[in-house]
């Protein structure tokens, strides 16, 4: 029995080694633990603080946050890549570094807007299970500070397991849906996300710079920018003009769509919805840490057990 499968074996053969079975066992363990915490209150939305209904400006701010996300991560990153290729030629490492620069720029823009215009980006917890209304932050800076002060290791651990569980359950449901469609003669595309495929098939005999810069962009840049945009600006903006449940679902759906993978749409949507619940209860800083931990967990397993990690 093979312990490690090479990239070529992953692509050409049905190879499962000892590490792949360990991966499956690990996913079962964290799935069961996460389901335990989900059923013990981690998925409860809590009582939201009373806020005045929003207006058109809040809806526009939600849309503006998406514009910042796409312009900085795609447009700015694309310009940097084009300039670098013109003067120095193509570079895979710089491709991911440029994406990270775009992510950082989007973070700077949104944090600046959030500190300048109150409630444009919301950081601190806004919902409580106890039923008592949480006090309104006196200023955007206090809101930001409260978010980081609310970080707790126990919360991150239990919420991380809950996120893993919801992603696993949604993934299994989505695979069952694919199978049902196939039985009825409707074959749905099941291509991996390009990023997932790239990590799983990475050629480790070459330079390590591309995978290093990609890891930084995935584990640091993506959680920062995606949480500030989706859970910090978009979701609170939608919550001011829509019922809270609709805002959670719409934010999750948009989060799933922007990743551009039909085969991962439902798990990503469920992941995004649960993070909205955690944003309300634990704050945006906790969501950033959870997202980073989840991406690191996924990134590591795609390297350690690429065959199993791309099939689960």
One Martini backbone bead per residue (centre of mass of N, CA, C, O) as a GRO file, in nm:
protein
  312
    1UNK     BB    1   0.095   0.037   0.024
    2UNK     BB    2   0.069   0.362  -0.028
    3UNK     BB    3   0.159   0.661   0.127
    4UNK     BB    4   0.244   0.817  -0.137
    5UNK     BB    5   0.131   1.030  -0.399
    6UNK     BB    6   0.183   1.134  -0.693
    7UNK     BB    7   0.079   1.350  -0.929
    8UNK     BB    8   0.056   1.140  -1.161
    9UNK     BB    9  -0.115   0.937  -0.996
   10UNK     BB   10  -0.351   1.125  -0.938
   11UNK     BB   11  -0.425   1.155  -1.249
   12UNK     BB   12  -0.407   0.830  -1.357
   13UNK     BB   13  -0.493   0.698  -1.074
   14UNK     BB   14  -0.637   0.482  -0.823
   15UNK     BB   15  -0.490   0.617  -0.550
   16UNK     BB   16  -0.449   0.469  -0.217
   17UNK     BB   17  -0.317   0.552   0.082
   18UNK     BB   18  -0.256   0.579   0.408
   19UNK     BB   19  -0.295   0.891   0.413
   20UNK     BB   20  -0.582   0.884   0.293
   21UNK     BB   21  -0.718   0.728   0.524
   22UNK     BB   22  -0.641   0.932   0.738
   23UNK     BB   23  -0.804   1.160   0.618
   24UNK     BB   24  -1.081   1.031   0.642
   25UNK     BB   25  -1.066   0.996   0.949
   26UNK     BB   26  -1.028   1.294   1.018
   27UNK     BB   27  -1.295   1.396   0.891
   28UNK     BB   28  -1.478   1.232   1.076
   29UNK     BB   29  -1.388   1.348   1.344
   30UNK     BB   30  -1.440   1.657   1.285
   31UNK     BB   31  -1.735   1.615   1.200
   32UNK     BB   32  -1.843   1.508   1.469
   33UNK     BB   33  -1.747   1.740   1.648
   34UNK     BB   34  -1.889   1.966   1.488
   35UNK     BB   35  -2.177   1.851   1.522
   36UNK     BB   36  -2.181   1.877   1.825
   37UNK     BB   37  -2.152   2.192   1.833
   38UNK     BB   38  -2.394   2.258   1.654
   39UNK     BB   39  -2.603   2.112   1.862
   40UNK     BB   40  -2.477   2.319   2.110
   41UNK     BB   41  -2.505   2.636   1.962
   42UNK     BB   42  -2.318   2.741   1.715
   43UNK     BB   43  -2.582   2.800   1.510
   44UNK     BB   44  -2.681   3.025   1.669
   45UNK     BB   45  -2.779   3.362   1.615
   46UNK     BB   46  -2.922   3.528   1.806
   47UNK     BB   47  -2.954   3.855   1.941
   48UNK     BB   48  -3.010   4.137   1.785
   49UNK     BB   49  -2.951   4.448   1.760
   50UNK     BB   50  -3.105   4.742   1.748
   51UNK     BB   51  -3.183   4.886   1.425
   52UNK     BB   52  -3.212   5.088   1.187
   53UNK     BB   53  -3.325   5.116   0.899
   54UNK     BB   54  -3.226   5.122   0.596
   55UNK     BB   55  -3.092   5.240   0.293
   56UNK     BB   56  -2.952   5.299  -0.006
   57UNK     BB   57  -2.661   5.337   0.109
   58UNK     BB   58  -2.629   5.043   0.216
   59UNK     BB   59  -2.659   4.900  -0.055
   60UNK     BB   60  -2.425   5.053  -0.195
   61UNK     BB   61  -2.204   4.958   0.000
   62UNK     BB   62  -2.226   4.661  -0.067
   63UNK     BB   63  -2.154   4.698  -0.370
   64UNK     BB   64  -1.884   4.847  -0.329
   65UNK     BB   65  -1.731   4.614  -0.194
   66UNK     BB   66  -1.731   4.437  -0.449
   67UNK     BB   67  -1.579   4.637  -0.629
   68UNK     BB   68  -1.321   4.636  -0.462
   69UNK     BB   69  -1.258   4.339  -0.483
   70UNK     BB   70  -1.235   4.316  -0.798
   71UNK     BB   71  -1.041   4.555  -0.860
   72UNK     BB   72  -0.801   4.464  -0.676
   73UNK     BB   73  -0.771   4.149  -0.736
   74UNK     BB   74  -0.792   4.178  -1.058
   75UNK     BB   75  -0.700   4.448  -1.182
   76UNK     BB   76  -0.441   4.511  -1.024
   77UNK     BB   77  -0.314   4.235  -1.056
   78UNK     BB   78  -0.313   4.241  -1.370
   79UNK     BB   79  -0.131   4.489  -1.403
   80UNK     BB   80   0.118   4.380  -1.253
   81UNK     BB   81   0.160   4.134  -1.434
   82UNK     BB   82   0.193   4.288  -1.702
   83UNK     BB   83   0.439   4.459  -1.622
   84UNK     BB   84   0.628   4.227  -1.546
   85UNK     BB   85   0.622   4.081  -1.822
   86UNK     BB   86   0.735   4.316  -1.993
   87UNK     BB   87   1.021   4.339  -1.825
   88UNK     BB   88   1.066   4.008  -1.707
   89UNK     BB   89   0.850   3.820  -1.754
   90UNK     BB   90   0.731   3.533  -1.663
   91UNK     BB   91   0.579   3.460  -1.324
   92UNK     BB   92   0.445   3.258  -1.091
   93UNK     BB   93   0.515   3.400  -0.826
   94UNK     BB   94   0.410   3.687  -0.909
   95UNK     BB   95   0.118   3.613  -0.952
   96UNK     BB   96   0.059   3.568  -0.638
   97UNK     BB   97   0.177   3.833  -0.536
   98UNK     BB   98  -0.023   4.019  -0.687
   99UNK     BB   99  -0.271   3.912  -0.542
  100UNK     BB  100  -0.178   4.001  -0.259
  101UNK     BB  101  -0.163   4.301  -0.320
  102UNK     BB  102  -0.465   4.329  -0.391
  103UNK     BB  103  -0.568   4.237  -0.117
  104UNK     BB  104  -0.429   4.457   0.055
  105UNK     BB  105  -0.562   4.697  -0.085
  106UNK     BB  106  -0.854   4.624  -0.010
  107UNK     BB  107  -0.810   4.638   0.294
  108UNK     BB  108  -0.720   4.933   0.314
  109UNK     BB  109  -0.972   5.058   0.189
  110UNK     BB  110  -1.186   4.937   0.391
  111UNK     BB  111  -1.062   5.039   0.656
  112UNK     BB  112  -1.070   5.337   0.584
  113UNK     BB  113  -1.374   5.352   0.541
  114UNK     BB  114  -1.457   5.237   0.821
  115UNK     BB  115  -1.310   5.481   0.985
  116UNK     BB  116  -1.472   5.717   0.832
  117UNK     BB  117  -1.748   5.544   0.803
  118UNK     BB  118  -1.995   5.464   0.982
  119UNK     BB  119  -2.098   5.123   0.928
  120UNK     BB  120  -1.949   5.024   0.665
  121UNK     BB  121  -1.778   4.864   0.882
  122UNK     BB  122  -1.826   4.568   1.080
  123UNK     BB  123  -1.676   4.409   1.374
  124UNK     BB  124  -1.838   4.362   1.612
  125UNK     BB  125  -2.049   4.222   1.798
  126UNK     BB  126  -2.436   4.191   1.756
  127UNK     BB  127  -2.488   3.915   1.915
  128UNK     BB  128  -2.691   3.730   2.164
  129UNK     BB  129  -2.790   3.459   2.376
  130UNK     BB  130  -2.900   3.614   2.641
  131UNK     BB  131  -3.085   3.880   2.520
  132UNK     BB  132  -2.897   4.107   2.553
  133UNK     BB  133  -2.807   4.399   2.441
  134UNK     BB  134  -2.562   4.528   2.265
  135UNK     BB  135  -2.355   4.772   2.258
  136UNK     BB  136  -2.280   5.054   2.099
  137UNK     BB  137  -2.037   5.178   1.937
  138UNK     BB  138  -1.882   5.492   1.952
  139UNK     BB  139  -1.675   5.390   1.724
  140UNK     BB  140  -1.493   5.251   1.476
  141UNK     BB  141  -1.243   5.193   1.656
  142UNK     BB  142  -1.397   5.045   1.882
  143UNK     BB  143  -1.509   4.826   1.700
  144UNK     BB  144  -1.233   4.708   1.623
  145UNK     BB  145  -1.129   4.645   1.910
  146UNK     BB  146  -1.361   4.452   1.999
  147UNK     BB  147  -1.304   4.230   1.795
  148UNK     BB  148  -1.014   4.151   1.907
  149UNK     BB  149  -1.106   4.111   2.212
  150UNK     BB  150  -1.307   3.858   2.134
  151UNK     BB  151  -1.085   3.667   2.121
  152UNK     BB  152  -1.101   3.298   2.140
  153UNK     BB  153  -0.974   2.987   2.143
  154UNK     BB  154  -1.228   2.817   2.198
  155UNK     BB  155  -1.402   2.942   1.977
  156UNK     BB  156  -1.219   2.873   1.736
  157UNK     BB  157  -1.221   2.566   1.772
  158UNK     BB  158  -1.534   2.514   1.760
  159UNK     BB  159  -1.588   2.676   1.497
  160UNK     BB  160  -1.401   2.516   1.313
  161UNK     BB  161  -1.545   2.243   1.342
  162UNK     BB  162  -1.816   2.350   1.239
  163UNK     BB  163  -1.718   2.428   0.956
  164UNK     BB  164  -1.625   2.149   0.872
  165UNK     BB  165  -1.899   2.009   0.904
  166UNK     BB  166  -2.066   2.184   0.703
  167UNK     BB  167  -1.882   2.123   0.459
  168UNK     BB  168  -1.914   1.815   0.459
  169UNK     BB  169  -2.221   1.796   0.440
  170UNK     BB  170  -2.251   1.968   0.182
  171UNK     BB  171  -2.067   1.788   0.008
  172UNK     BB  172  -2.240   1.528   0.025
  173UNK     BB  173  -2.499   1.648  -0.088
  174UNK     BB  174  -2.376   1.738  -0.360
  175UNK     BB  175  -2.290   1.452  -0.450
  176UNK     BB  176  -2.576   1.334  -0.443
  177UNK     BB  177  -2.685   1.524  -0.661
  178UNK     BB  178  -2.496   1.432  -0.885
  179UNK     BB  179  -2.584   1.134  -0.879
  180UNK     BB  180  -2.882   1.183  -0.945
  181UNK     BB  181  -2.833   1.319  -1.219
  182UNK     BB  182  -2.684   1.078  -1.345
  183UNK     BB  183  -2.923   0.874  -1.325
  184UNK     BB  184  -3.093   1.096  -1.519
  185UNK     BB  185  -2.872   1.192  -1.752
  186UNK     BB  186  -2.725   1.435  -1.586
  187UNK     BB  187  -2.423   1.589  -1.648
  188UNK     BB  188  -2.213   1.743  -1.432
  189UNK     BB  189  -1.977   1.950  -1.367
  190UNK     BB  190  -1.646   1.841  -1.187
  191UNK     BB  191  -1.443   2.057  -1.153
  192UNK     BB  192  -1.187   2.183  -1.021
  193UNK     BB  193  -1.040   2.411  -0.874
  194UNK     BB  194  -0.766   2.557  -0.993
  195UNK     BB  195  -0.627   2.591  -0.717
  196UNK     BB  196  -0.656   2.300  -0.616
  197UNK     BB  197  -0.514   2.164  -0.855
  198UNK     BB  198  -0.241   2.310  -0.825
  199UNK     BB  199  -0.168   2.204  -0.542
  200UNK     BB  200  -0.203   1.891  -0.595
  201UNK     BB  201   0.009   1.923  -0.870
  202UNK     BB  202   0.266   2.006  -0.759
  203UNK     BB  203   0.608   2.070  -0.842
  204UNK     BB  204   0.865   1.988  -0.612
  205UNK     BB  205   1.128   2.007  -0.806
  206UNK     BB  206   1.104   2.297  -0.800
  207UNK     BB  207   1.018   2.585  -0.708
  208UNK     BB  208   0.895   2.739  -0.394
  209UNK     BB  209   0.781   3.024  -0.449
  210UNK     BB  210   0.496   2.980  -0.566
  211UNK     BB  211   0.377   2.820  -0.315
  212UNK     BB  212   0.439   3.041  -0.109
  213UNK     BB  213   0.273   3.277  -0.233
  214UNK     BB  214   0.011   3.115  -0.240
  215UNK     BB  215  -0.014   3.068   0.065
  216UNK     BB  216  -0.032   3.365   0.147
  217UNK     BB  217  -0.286   3.432  -0.023
  218UNK     BB  218  -0.473   3.205   0.111
  219UNK     BB  219  -0.406   3.243   0.437
  220UNK     BB  220  -0.404   3.570   0.444
  221UNK     BB  221  -0.544   3.738   0.217
  222UNK     BB  222  -0.825   3.604   0.179
  223UNK     BB  223  -0.943   3.628   0.468
  224UNK     BB  224  -0.924   3.932   0.493
  225UNK     BB  225  -1.083   4.029   0.237
  226UNK     BB  226  -1.340   3.847   0.253
  227UNK     BB  227  -1.437   3.930   0.537
  228UNK     BB  228  -1.451   4.238   0.502
  229UNK     BB  229  -1.643   4.229   0.262
  230UNK     BB  230  -1.869   4.013   0.341
  231UNK     BB  231  -1.889   4.042   0.673
  232UNK     BB  232  -1.827   4.363   0.707
  233UNK     BB  233  -2.011   4.493   0.456
  234UNK     BB  234  -2.225   4.330   0.301
  235UNK     BB  235  -2.394   4.200   0.528
  236UNK     BB  236  -2.470   4.457   0.694
  237UNK     BB  237  -2.604   4.598   0.452
  238UNK     BB  238  -2.823   4.380   0.397
  239UNK     BB  239  -2.938   4.381   0.696
  240UNK     BB  240  -3.068   4.679   0.660
  241UNK     BB  241  -3.269   4.577   0.394
  242UNK     BB  242  -3.296   4.285   0.518
  243UNK     BB  243  -3.357   4.009   0.638
  244UNK     BB  244  -3.135   3.826   0.805
  245UNK     BB  245  -3.165   3.553   0.658
  246UNK     BB  246  -3.134   3.665   0.370
  247UNK     BB  247  -2.851   3.787   0.413
  248UNK     BB  248  -2.708   3.523   0.472
  249UNK     BB  249  -2.776   3.372   0.208
  250UNK     BB  250  -2.674   3.582   0.003
  251UNK     BB  251  -2.383   3.589   0.102
  252UNK     BB  252  -2.326   3.287   0.058
  253UNK     BB  253  -2.385   3.277  -0.245
  254UNK     BB  254  -2.177   3.490  -0.335
  255UNK     BB  255  -1.937   3.338  -0.215
  256UNK     BB  256  -1.970   3.088  -0.399
  257UNK     BB  257  -1.957   3.227  -0.681
  258UNK     BB  258  -1.666   3.371  -0.671
  259UNK     BB  259  -1.510   3.081  -0.690
  260UNK     BB  260  -1.597   2.922  -0.961
  261UNK     BB  261  -1.747   2.639  -0.840
  262UNK     BB  262  -1.978   2.398  -0.873
  263UNK     BB  263  -1.863   2.158  -0.691
  264UNK     BB  264  -1.830   2.395  -0.437
  265UNK     BB  265  -2.085   2.567  -0.381
  266UNK     BB  266  -2.231   2.455  -0.126
  267UNK     BB  267  -1.998   2.456   0.079
  268UNK     BB  268  -1.936   2.763   0.046
  269UNK     BB  269  -2.215   2.865   0.125
  270UNK     BB  270  -2.228   2.738   0.407
  271UNK     BB  271  -1.971   2.872   0.508
  272UNK     BB  272  -2.072   3.169   0.467
  273UNK     BB  273  -2.322   3.153   0.652
  274UNK     BB  274  -2.181   3.072   0.921
  275UNK     BB  275  -1.997   3.326   0.930
  276UNK     BB  276  -2.229   3.523   0.981
  277UNK     BB  277  -2.302   3.414   1.258
  278UNK     BB  278  -2.015   3.460   1.381
  279UNK     BB  279  -2.003   3.764   1.336
  280UNK     BB  280  -2.234   3.837   1.531
  281UNK     BB  281  -2.117   3.678   1.794
  282UNK     BB  282  -1.769   3.727   1.756
  283UNK     BB  283  -1.673   3.867   1.505
  284UNK     BB  284  -1.447   3.945   1.253
  285UNK     BB  285  -1.176   3.840   1.366
  286UNK     BB  286  -1.272   3.549   1.402
  287UNK     BB  287  -1.333   3.498   1.100
  288UNK     BB  288  -1.047   3.536   0.998
  289UNK     BB  289  -0.920   3.305   1.163
  290UNK     BB  290  -1.105   3.080   1.058
  291UNK     BB  291  -1.040   3.108   0.758
  292UNK     BB  292  -0.734   3.061   0.786
  293UNK     BB  293  -0.755   2.778   0.916
  294UNK     BB  294  -0.913   2.644   0.686
  295UNK     BB  295  -0.707   2.701   0.457
  296UNK     BB  296  -0.471   2.557   0.590
  297UNK     BB  297  -0.600   2.280   0.612
  298UNK     BB  298  -0.650   2.244   0.308
  299UNK     BB  299  -0.364   2.297   0.201
  300UNK     BB  300  -0.219   2.069   0.354
  301UNK     BB  301  -0.391   1.826   0.238
  302UNK     BB  302  -0.322   1.878  -0.065
  303UNK     BB  303  -0.023   1.793  -0.009
  304UNK     BB  304  -0.041   1.523   0.155
  305UNK     BB  305  -0.353   1.433   0.019
  306UNK     BB  306  -0.457   1.482  -0.290
  307UNK     BB  307  -0.655   1.257  -0.358
  308UNK     BB  308  -0.849   1.281  -0.113
  309UNK     BB  309  -0.890   1.600  -0.104
  310UNK     BB  310  -1.033   1.599  -0.406
  311UNK     BB  311  -1.281   1.383  -0.321
  312UNK     BB  312  -1.439   1.496  -0.052
   0.00000   0.00000   0.00000
